[in-house]
Amino acid sequence: MSSAETNRVPFDPAVPFKVAFLAVVAVFVLVPLLATVLGGFKSLGELRVNPFGLPSHWEWQNYADILFSGRYWQLLRNSLIISTLTVTLTLITASMAAFTFAHVKFFGSSMLLSYLTLGLLFPAATAVLPLFIKVRDLGLLDTYFGVALPQVAFSLAMSVLLLRRFFKDIPYELLEAALVDGCSYIKFFRYVTLPLSRPILATVGTITFVNSWNAYLLPLVMLNTDALYPWPLGIMVYQGEYSSEWHLILAFITLTILPTIILFLLAQKHIVAGLTAGAVKG
Amino acid sequence: MAMTSPISVAGKAAPQALRGPSWDGRFTVLILFLPPALLLFTLFVVLPIGEAAWYSGFNWNGFGRPSNWIGFDNYRFVLETRAFWLALRNNGLIIVVSLAIQLPLALTLALMLAERFRGAVALRMLFFMPYILAEIATGLIFSFVYDGDYGLVASIWRTFGAEPPHLLASTDTAMLAVLIVIVWKYFGFHMMLFIAALQSLDKSLVEAARIDGATRAQALRHVVIPLLYPTIRLSVFFAIVGSLQLFDLVMPLTRGGPADSSNTMVSFLYNNGISRMRVGYGSAIGVILFVICVTFAFTYKRWFMRDE
């Protein structure tokens, strides 16, 4: 299909330049990534003399040692717990709030919505010191919730906006008809709104998950115990311990970005949708 | 504010009795559905920002209650620190590079990749990939790239027979090295924004211009780019707000060093406020950052994004 389209285009002298330009950018993006993955298969000695090429001898041991160490899996497990908590709580609280803002008229509705929306503008770093003290006073320091709850709070503004816009498109007549038939708002929310909103829930969920999965500052401030570290903290510690053994560090980096890349390939539709949907409103 | 109940809107036929329960239903939703979000948001976003302003008036290490009120001294201390101005300058540099290099690059690529041809989708995904990677992973990857002994840059230097530099360890080059990573990581995000905008463009306008005799370049210059202005303005907004808050990328690369030469405002805040628990001082930095971000956001919205 697309090849038929390109075939019809007459020769364009700009094309070779385009191809060259795209190739340069592709090399710029790819080389660091490939060097990282391949570097994990090299010995330290080879890394020094041959950082670009394929390994002359594939050192599977670098990867195997990490995969069998338990440390790697603990980091992934911690990340998974924190991100799942964050996504679950964000989806529940944001969808309930968004439903109210979309379908229930009440005094102060638009004021409260703008109050939440202001969250889009606030730099998280400003709040981080007082957050640390608050989380400490709540006894949540060094717990998964101590990281997840602030993350939920910071993801609410965007999530509520995206969900509300989608909920508003569910025909109001549907809600009216349901109410006349004796259905409650809550049942309508549970049995009509949520099932109809799977695409946007998936988008908001994916974006929240990626943000939480990659987050560094909040876990850094809230967690002191290595055993609770999510992978971005764990990999920094690992890098500190093995400071110049780059072959091991590269293997570790590769294994930690692997889940991210798999997730991206599985959910790219939702990620890009969230990006552009969020972009419309800013 | 209109307070019409949905039932009365539904028509006169609706039985009077239903009006009561329907309002009750709304009330239940209000007291059940709103509080969790509002509470979390207030407790963990709004209050801490207010508290940052309050704490910034104290000389306090975070233990006990703040008691040593020193007024605006923390702000004076921050503004008297040379490293703070360096950090501010670095944030400025990041903004300049984002606007002058990253966005034009993203726009050019978007114009090329919005067309359908073999490999276009694969290239889009490839260019978007760095954006998905965590900042920490990106930073570590590039600290390998820049490593003076094992890195890619070093080996290029060696092939020319020169002694490899330690880019991240020199005050002259550390920030430049960070800036390159920033372009690597974020250009794909802006490219995707532009591609999405291009794909929802009304193509008949471009065709009309072409039929009227405009060259490809003219159509681009006078039709496509103006139609992209809303997205460009948005992209500029994201780039600046993101630049002001950059942190995660700096930590694995340089931690803000050497000698504070690659600090951003947030890494400066972290290194001074959080690492050493100087709560008052750190909060003052946070409040300054807050004022800069919010002032920028409101001014920008007012001046450039009025129509959106």
Contacts between the chains, C-beta under 8 A, distances in Angstrom:
chain1	res1	chain2	res2	distance
A	2	B	116	4.6
A	2	B	117	6.5
A	2	B	118	6.5
A	3	B	118	5.9
A	5	B	116	5.9
A	5	B	117	7.8
A	6	B	116	7.5
A	6	B	117	4.9
A	6	B	118	6.7
A	18	B	112	5.6
A	21	B	108	7.6
A	21	B	112	7.4
A	22	B	109	7.6
A	22	B	112	6.5
A	22	B	113	7.9
A	22	B	123	6.2
A	25	B	105	7.7
A	25	B	109	6.6
A	25	B	127	6.8
A	26	B	123	6.6
A	26	B	126	6.2
A	26	B	127	7.8
A	28	B	184	6.9
A	29	B	126	5.9
A	29	B	127	6.0
A	29	B	129	7.0
A	29	B	130	6.3
A	29	B	184	6.9
A	29	B	188	7.8
A	30	B	126	7.0
A	31	B	152	6.9
A	32	B	141	5.3
A	32	B	142	6.5
A	32	B	145	5.3
A	32	B	152	7.3
A	32	B	184	7.3
A	33	B	129	7.4
A	33	B	141	7.3
A	35	B	144	7.4
A	35	B	145	7.1
A	35	B	152	5.8
A	36	B	141	5.1
A	36	B	144	6.7
A	39	B	144	7.0
A	44	B	150	7.6
A	47	B	150	5.1
A	48	B	149	6.6
A	48	B	150	5.3
A	51	B	150	6.5
A	51	B	151	6.8
A	51	B	152	5.4
A	51	B	154	7.9
A	51	B	155	4.8
A	52	B	152	6.7
A	52	B	155	6.9
A	89	B	40	8.0
A	92	B	36	7.4
A	93	B	36	4.3
A	93	B	37	4.4
A	93	B	40	6.2
A	94	B	37	6.2
A	96	B	32	7.5
A	96	B	33	3.9
A	96	B	34	7.4
A	96	B	36	6.6
A	96	B	37	6.8
A	97	B	33	6.3
A	97	B	34	5.7
A	97	B	36	7.5
A	97	B	37	3.7
A	97	B	38	7.2
A	99	B	29	7.5
A	99	B	33	6.2
A	100	B	29	5.7
A	100	B	30	6.4
A	100	B	33	4.6
A	100	B	34	5.2
A	104	B	26	5.0
A	104	B	29	5.4
A	104	B	30	6.3
A	105	B	1	7.7
A	105	B	2	6.5
A	105	B	3	6.6
A	105	B	4	7.2
A	105	B	26	7.9
A	106	B	3	7.9
A	106	B	26	6.9
A	106	B	30	5.9
A	107	B	1	5.6
A	107	B	3	7.2
A	109	B	1	7.8
A	112	B	34	7.3
A	112	B	38	6.9
A	115	B	38	7.9
A	115	B	41	8.0
A	116	B	37	7.1
A	116	B	38	7.3
A	116	B	41	5.9
A	119	B	41	6.2
A	119	B	45	5.4
A	119	B	46	7.9
A	121	B	241	7.9
A	121	B	293	6.5
A	121	B	294	5.6
A	121	B	297	4.7
A	122	B	45	6.2
A	122	B	49	6.0
A	122	B	290	7.0
A	122	B	293	7.5
A	122	B	294	7.6
A	123	B	244	7.0
A	123	B	245	5.1
A	123	B	266	7.7
A	123	B	286	7.7
A	123	B	289	5.4
A	123	B	290	5.9
A	123	B	293	4.9
A	124	B	245	7.3
A	125	B	245	6.3
A	125	B	247	6.7
A	125	B	265	7.7
A	125	B	266	4.4
A	125	B	269	5.7
A	125	B	270	7.8
A	125	B	286	6.0
A	125	B	289	6.1
A	126	B	48	7.8
A	126	B	49	5.5
A	126	B	52	5.3
A	126	B	286	3.8
A	126	B	287	6.5
A	126	B	289	5.7
A	126	B	290	4.2
A	127	B	44	7.6
A	127	B	45	6.3
A	127	B	48	3.7
A	127	B	49	5.2
A	127	B	52	6.5
A	127	B	286	7.4
A	128	B	48	7.8
A	128	B	269	7.8
A	128	B	274	6.9
A	128	B	286	7.2
A	129	B	48	8.0
A	129	B	52	6.5
A	129	B	55	7.0
A	129	B	62	7.8
A	129	B	273	5.6
A	129	B	274	6.3
A	129	B	279	5.5
A	129	B	282	4.9
A	129	B	283	5.5
A	129	B	286	6.4
A	130	B	47	7.5
A	130	B	48	3.8
A	130	B	49	7.6
A	130	B	51	3.8
A	130	B	52	5.2
A	130	B	55	6.3
A	130	B	283	7.0
A	131	B	44	6.5
A	131	B	48	4.7
A	132	B	62	7.6
A	132	B	274	7.3
A	133	B	51	7.6
A	133	B	62	6.0
A	133	B	279	7.2
A	134	B	43	7.4
A	134	B	44	7.4
A	134	B	47	7.3
A	134	B	48	6.3
A	134	B	51	7.6
A	149	B	40	6.6
A	149	B	44	6.0
A	150	B	44	4.5
A	150	B	45	8.0
A	152	B	40	5.8
A	152	B	44	7.7
A	153	B	40	4.5
A	153	B	41	5.3
A	153	B	43	7.0
A	153	B	44	3.5
A	153	B	45	4.9
A	154	B	44	7.3
A	154	B	45	6.1
A	156	B	37	5.5
A	156	B	40	6.6
A	156	B	41	5.1
A	156	B	45	7.9
A	157	B	41	7.4
A	160	B	37	6.6
A	172	B	6	7.6
A	175	B	6	6.8
A	176	B	6	5.5
A	176	B	7	7.7
A	176	B	9	7.3
A	176	B	10	4.9
A	179	B	6	6.1
A	179	B	7	6.7
A	179	B	18	7.7
A	179	B	22	5.8
A	179	B	25	7.2
A	180	B	7	7.2
A	180	B	10	6.4
A	180	B	14	6.5
A	180	B	18	6.8
A	184	B	25	5.2
A	184	B	28	7.6
A	185	B	25	4.7
A	185	B	26	6.5
A	185	B	28	7.0
A	185	B	29	4.5
A	186	B	25	7.7
A	186	B	28	6.9
A	186	B	29	6.6
A	186	B	32	7.4
A	189	B	29	7.7
A	189	B	33	7.8
A	210	B	132	6.8
A	213	B	134	7.4
A	214	B	133	7.8
A	214	B	134	3.6
A	214	B	135	6.8
A	214	B	136	7.4
A	214	B	248	7.9
A	216	B	134	7.3
A	216	B	135	6.6
A	216	B	136	5.3
A	216	B	247	7.7
A	216	B	248	4.5
A	216	B	251	7.0
A	217	B	247	6.0
A	217	B	248	6.7
A	217	B	266	7.8
A	217	B	270	7.5
A	221	B	274	6.1
A	232	B	134	5.5
A	232	B	136	4.1
A	232	B	137	7.5
A	232	B	248	7.7
A	235	B	136	6.3
A	235	B	137	7.1
A	235	B	140	6.6
A	236	B	136	6.4
A	236	B	140	7.9
A	236	B	251	7.3
A	236	B	252	6.4
A	239	B	140	6.0
A	239	B	252	7.2
A	244	B	149	7.2
A	244	B	150	7.5
A	246	B	144	5.7
A	246	B	147	6.6
A	246	B	150	4.7
A	249	B	140	7.0
A	249	B	144	7.2
A	250	B	144	6.3
A	253	B	137	5.8
A	253	B	140	5.4
A	253	B	141	6.2
A	253	B	144	8.0
A	256	B	137	6.3
A	257	B	133	5.7
A	257	B	134	7.4
A	257	B	137	4.9
A	260	B	132	6.1
A	260	B	133	6.2
A	260	B	134	6.7
A	260	B	137	7.5
A	261	B	129	7.3
A	261	B	132	7.3
A	261	B	133	8.0
A	264	B	129	7.2
A	264	B	132	4.6
A	268	B	125	6.8
A	268	B	128	8.0
A	271	B	132	7.1
A	272	B	128	7.7
A	272	B	192	6.2
A	272	B	196	7.5
A	275	B	189	7.2
A	275	B	192	6.0
A	275	B	193	7.0
A	275	B	196	7.6
A	276	B	192	7.3
A	276	B	193	6.8
A	276	B	196	3.9
A	279	B	193	5.4
A	279	B	196	7.2
A	279	B	231	7.4
A	279	B	234	5.8
A	279	B	238	7.8
A	282	B	234	5.7
A	282	B	237	6.1
A	282	B	238	7.7
A	282	B	305	7.3
A	282	B	308	7.3
